[in-house]
Amino acid sequence: MSPSPAETFAKGPETATSPGPGHRRWPRKVLAVVCGLLLLAMMGLTVVDVLGRYIFNSPVIGATELTEILLVSVIFIGLPAVCLDDDHVTVDLVTSQMPGWIQPWRRALLALVSSGIFGVVAWRLWVYGNQIGGYNGVTNSLRIPVAPFAWLCAACAAVAVLVTLYVALRDLRSALRRP
């Protein structure tokens, strides 16, 4: 039998915000594997670039551009997973002192505000991608088109909006069930 919401909140915020059933775990695992592979590629590229630069006096051409592309990809591809886990960086000096009955309401409100902010970010990234695509913007040395990465970031931010709205609804349901 699953614990009541009061028991869940008594155990701490980690269990209160965990997504729960297995059908919600696979997206997080897929995103973790993709981000891990991108980080591994970024690490390998950096090692090869540093060794080439200082040992062979021949750095990897475009390593900085590739690192930037990989970094932005890791950040935005990982964003929906962070939203699903409700695992954003927080400072809870005041909120940890609030009564337990306020916490789900506070989290739901913050999730709604966050989804609005992610929505604006997604919209502006899409517009920016269209602008870059309009003049065929590319990176300086490798000539990699930039617009697809802006669109990827916009799509990931849009998924983060949906996930954050799901988290807000979950927290609202939890708040309404509390005595």
Sine and cosine of phi, psi and omega as CSV:
sin_phi,cos_phi,sin_psi,cos_psi,sin_omega,cos_omega
0.00,0.00,0.68,-0.73,-0.04,-1.00
-0.98,0.20,0.49,-0.87,-0.01,-1.00
-0.94,0.34,0.44,-0.90,0.05,-1.00
-0.94,0.34,0.31,-0.95,0.04,-1.00
-0.84,0.54,-0.60,0.80,0.01,-1.00
-0.90,0.44,-0.66,0.75,0.03,-1.00
-0.92,0.39,-0.60,0.80,0.02,-1.00
-0.89,0.45,-0.72,0.70,-0.01,-1.00
-0.95,0.32,-0.47,0.88,0.04,-1.00
-0.93,0.37,-0.47,0.88,0.00,-1.00
-0.97,0.24,-0.33,0.95,0.03,-1.00
0.82,-0.58,0.22,-0.97,-0.08,-1.00
-0.93,0.38,-0.40,0.91,-0.04,-1.00
-0.90,0.43,-0.70,0.71,-0.01,-1.00
-0.98,0.21,-0.45,0.89,-0.03,-1.00
-0.93,0.36,-0.50,0.87,-0.07,-1.00
-0.96,-0.28,0.03,1.00,-0.01,-1.00
-0.94,0.35,0.67,-0.74,-0.10,-0.99
-0.89,0.45,-0.50,0.86,0.11,-0.99
0.99,-0.15,-0.87,-0.50,-0.21,-0.98
-0.81,0.59,0.41,-0.91,-0.09,-1.00
-0.87,0.49,-0.45,0.89,-0.03,-1.00
-0.92,0.39,-0.23,0.97,0.05,-1.00
-0.98,-0.21,-0.01,1.00,-0.03,-1.00
-1.00,0.06,-0.51,0.86,-0.10,-1.00
-0.90,0.44,-0.60,0.80,0.04,-1.00
-0.88,0.47,-0.62,0.78,0.00,-1.00
-0.90,0.44,-0.64,0.76,0.01,-1.00
-0.92,0.39,-0.68,0.73,0.02,-1.00
-0.88,0.48,-0.73,0.68,0.01,-1.00
-0.89,0.45,-0.62,0.79,0.02,-1.00
-0.90,0.43,-0.66,0.75,0.02,-1.00
-0.91,0.41,-0.71,0.70,0.00,-1.00
-0.88,0.48,-0.74,0.68,0.00,-1.00
-0.91,0.42,-0.61,0.79,0.04,-1.00
-0.89,0.46,-0.67,0.74,0.03,-1.00
-0.91,0.41,-0.64,0.77,0.04,-1.00
-0.91,0.42,-0.66,0.75,0.06,-1.00
-0.90,0.44,-0.64,0.77,0.05,-1.00
-0.89,0.46,-0.67,0.75,0.04,-1.00
-0.90,0.43,-0.66,0.76,0.02,-1.00
-0.90,0.43,-0.65,0.76,0.03,-1.00
-0.90,0.43,-0.72,0.69,0.01,-1.00
-0.88,0.48,-0.67,0.74,0.03,-1.00
-0.88,0.47,-0.68,0.73,0.00,-1.00
-0.91,0.42,-0.68,0.74,0.02,-1.00
-0.89,0.46,-0.74,0.68,-0.01,-1.00
-0.89,0.45,-0.65,0.76,0.01,-1.00
-0.90,0.43,-0.70,0.71,0.00,-1.00
-0.92,0.40,-0.70,0.71,0.04,-1.00
-0.89,0.46,-0.69,0.72,0.02,-1.00
-0.89,0.45,-0.63,0.78,-0.05,-1.00
-0.94,0.35,-0.72,0.69,-0.15,-0.99
-0.99,-0.11,-0.39,0.92,0.00,-1.00
-0.99,-0.14,-0.71,0.70,-0.09,-1.00
-0.97,-0.24,0.00,1.00,-0.01,-1.00
0.82,0.58,0.60,0.80,-0.01,-1.00
-0.56,-0.83,1.00,0.06,-0.02,-1.00
-0.93,0.35,0.31,-0.95,0.06,-1.00
-0.95,0.31,0.82,-0.57,0.00,-1.00
-0.93,0.36,0.79,-0.61,0.02,-1.00
0.99,0.16,0.22,0.97,-0.03,-1.00
-0.87,0.49,-0.62,0.78,0.01,-1.00
-0.90,0.44,-0.69,0.73,0.03,-1.00
-0.89,0.46,-0.72,0.70,0.01,-1.00
-0.90,0.44,-0.64,0.77,0.04,-1.00
-0.89,0.45,-0.67,0.74,0.03,-1.00
-0.89,0.46,-0.69,0.72,0.00,-1.00
-0.91,0.42,-0.69,0.72,0.02,-1.00
-0.90,0.43,-0.64,0.77,-0.02,-1.00
-0.91,0.42,-0.73,0.68,0.01,-1.00
-0.90,0.43,-0.57,0.82,0.03,-1.00
-0.92,0.40,-0.70,0.72,0.02,-1.00
-0.88,0.48,-0.71,0.71,-0.05,-1.00
-0.89,0.46,-0.76,0.65,-0.10,-1.00
-0.98,0.19,-0.52,0.85,0.06,-1.00
-0.94,0.35,-0.55,0.83,0.02,-1.00
-0.98,0.20,-0.27,0.96,-0.06,-1.00
-0.85,0.53,-0.72,0.70,0.03,-1.00
-0.87,0.49,-0.59,0.81,0.02,-1.00
-0.92,0.40,-0.65,0.76,0.05,-1.00
-0.89,0.45,-0.65,0.76,0.02,-1.00
-0.92,0.40,-0.64,0.77,0.00,-1.00
-0.89,0.46,-0.64,0.77,0.02,-1.00
-0.99,0.14,-0.12,0.99,-0.09,-1.00
0.80,0.61,0.76,0.65,-0.18,-0.98
-0.92,-0.38,0.57,0.82,0.00,-1.00
-0.95,0.32,0.37,-0.93,0.07,-1.00
-0.93,0.37,0.79,-0.62,-0.02,-1.00
-0.71,-0.71,0.43,-0.90,0.16,-0.99
-0.85,-0.52,0.90,-0.43,-0.13,-0.99
-0.91,-0.42,0.72,0.69,0.02,-1.00
-0.90,0.44,-0.63,0.77,-0.03,-1.00
-0.99,-0.10,-0.69,0.73,-0.12,-0.99
-0.92,0.40,-0.46,0.89,0.01,-1.00
-0.94,0.34,-0.32,0.95,0.01,-1.00
-1.00,-0.01,-0.12,0.99,0.00,-1.00
-0.96,0.28,0.44,-0.90,0.03,-1.00
-0.89,0.46,0.45,-0.89,-0.05,-1.00
-0.87,0.49,-0.53,0.84,-0.04,-1.00
-0.94,0.35,-0.35,0.94,0.01,-1.00
-0.99,0.16,-0.47,0.88,-0.16,-0.99
-0.82,0.57,-0.75,0.66,0.00,-1.00
-0.90,0.43,-0.56,0.83,0.04,-1.00
-0.92,0.40,-0.68,0.73,0.01,-1.00
-0.90,0.45,-0.71,0.70,0.00,-1.00
-0.90,0.44,-0.64,0.77,0.02,-1.00
-0.90,0.43,-0.68,0.73,0.03,-1.00
-0.89,0.46,-0.70,0.71,0.02,-1.00
-0.90,0.43,-0.60,0.80,0.04,-1.00
-0.91,0.41,-0.63,0.78,0.05,-1.00
-0.91,0.42,-0.69,0.73,0.04,-1.00
-0.90,0.44,-0.69,0.72,0.01,-1.00
-0.88,0.47,-0.66,0.75,0.01,-1.00
-0.90,0.43,-0.58,0.82,0.08,-1.00
-0.90,0.44,-0.68,0.73,0.01,-1.00
-0.91,0.41,-0.69,0.72,0.05,-1.00
-0.88,0.47,-0.57,0.82,0.04,-1.00
-0.89,0.45,-0.68,0.73,0.03,-1.00
-0.91,0.42,-0.67,0.74,0.03,-1.00
-0.87,0.49,-0.71,0.70,0.00,-1.00
-0.87,0.48,-0.72,0.69,-0.01,-1.00
-0.87,0.49,-0.76,0.65,-0.05,-1.00
-0.92,0.38,-0.59,0.81,0.06,-1.00
-0.91,0.42,-0.61,0.79,0.04,-1.00
-0.91,0.42,-0.70,0.72,0.04,-1.00
-0.88,0.47,-0.69,0.72,0.01,-1.00
-0.89,0.46,-0.67,0.74,0.05,-1.00
-0.88,0.48,-0.64,0.77,0.04,-1.00
-0.91,0.42,-0.63,0.77,0.04,-1.00
-0.90,0.44,-0.73,0.69,0.01,-1.00
-0.90,0.44,-0.67,0.74,0.03,-1.00
-0.90,0.43,-0.51,0.86,0.00,-1.00
-0.90,0.45,-0.57,0.83,0.02,-1.00
-0.94,-0.34,0.29,0.96,0.05,-1.00
0.81,0.59,0.76,0.65,0.01,-1.00
-0.91,0.42,0.72,-0.70,0.00,-1.00
-0.73,-0.68,0.26,-0.97,0.07,-1.00
-0.94,0.33,0.30,-0.95,-0.13,-0.99
-0.92,0.39,-0.80,0.60,-0.14,-0.99
-0.99,-0.11,-0.60,0.80,-0.04,-1.00
-1.00,-0.06,-0.18,0.98,0.04,-1.00
0.87,0.50,0.61,0.79,0.04,-1.00
-0.99,0.15,0.77,-0.64,0.04,-1.00
-0.88,0.48,0.70,-0.71,-0.08,-1.00
-1.00,-0.04,-0.51,0.86,-0.08,-1.00
-0.81,0.58,-0.69,0.72,0.00,-1.00
-0.86,0.51,-0.53,0.85,0.03,-1.00
-0.96,0.29,-0.58,0.82,0.09,-1.00
-0.91,0.42,-0.65,0.76,0.02,-1.00
-0.92,0.38,-0.61,0.79,0.07,-1.00
-0.87,0.49,-0.72,0.69,0.02,-1.00
-0.89,0.46,-0.64,0.77,0.03,-1.00
-0.90,0.44,-0.68,0.73,0.01,-1.00
-0.90,0.43,-0.66,0.75,0.02,-1.00
-0.91,0.41,-0.62,0.78,0.06,-1.00
-0.92,0.40,-0.59,0.81,0.05,-1.00
-0.92,0.40,-0.64,0.77,0.09,-1.00
-0.90,0.44,-0.62,0.78,0.04,-1.00
-0.88,0.47,-0.57,0.82,0.08,-1.00
-0.87,0.49,-0.76,0.65,-0.02,-1.00
-0.89,0.46,-0.68,0.74,0.00,-1.00
-0.91,0.41,-0.67,0.74,-0.02,-1.00
-0.93,0.38,-0.58,0.81,0.10,-1.00
-0.90,0.43,-0.63,0.78,0.08,-1.00
-0.87,0.50,-0.71,0.71,0.01,-1.00
-0.89,0.46,-0.64,0.77,0.02,-1.00
-0.89,0.45,-0.70,0.71,0.02,-1.00
-0.90,0.43,-0.64,0.76,0.05,-1.00
-0.87,0.49,-0.69,0.72,-0.01,-1.00
-0.94,0.35,-0.58,0.82,0.07,-1.00
-0.91,0.42,-0.67,0.75,0.06,-1.00
-0.87,0.49,-0.67,0.74,0.01,-1.00
-0.90,0.44,-0.64,0.77,0.00,-1.00
-0.91,0.41,-0.63,0.78,-0.03,-1.00
-0.96,0.29,-0.44,0.90,0.02,-1.00
-0.99,0.16,-0.34,0.94,-0.04,-1.00
-0.93,0.36,0.63,-0.78,0.04,-1.00
-0.95,0.31,0.00,0.00,0.00,0.00
